[in-house]
Amino acid sequence: MNVRMEEHPILGNFSKGRKVNFTYDGKTLSGYEGEPIAAALKAAGVMVHRYTQKQHKPRGIFCAIGRCTDCVMVVDGQPNIRTCVTPLREGMCVQTQYGVSTKPDKTSEKGSD
């Protein structure tokens, strides 16, 4: 079952926009124009948005109202975009964030903390 957000405490009510494609880490996904990027990712089964810089721990949606930074990702080449309050648009390039980069550093590649 594909459940989608219809109401957001900060962004208000959603009317389903047109279906659009975007890329997530090089894979083409789809969502609805205007819904938060995080909502489209969650509907596609993506739970990890970033890895912390020091300990390389996974983070995803936490507050969903733009107050924390757990959902930040690299969007269209710009790091630290809060995906829980950023509307989805056709053709966006969304990437997992590693610290402030799109690439894991040497220690996170090895999986050491």
Secondary structure, DSSP 8 states (H G I E B T S, - for coil): ------EETTTEE-----EEEEEETTEEEEEETTSBHHHHHHHTT----EE-TTT--EE--SSSSSSSSTTEEEETTEEEEETTSSB--TT-EEE-EETTBSS--HHHHHT--
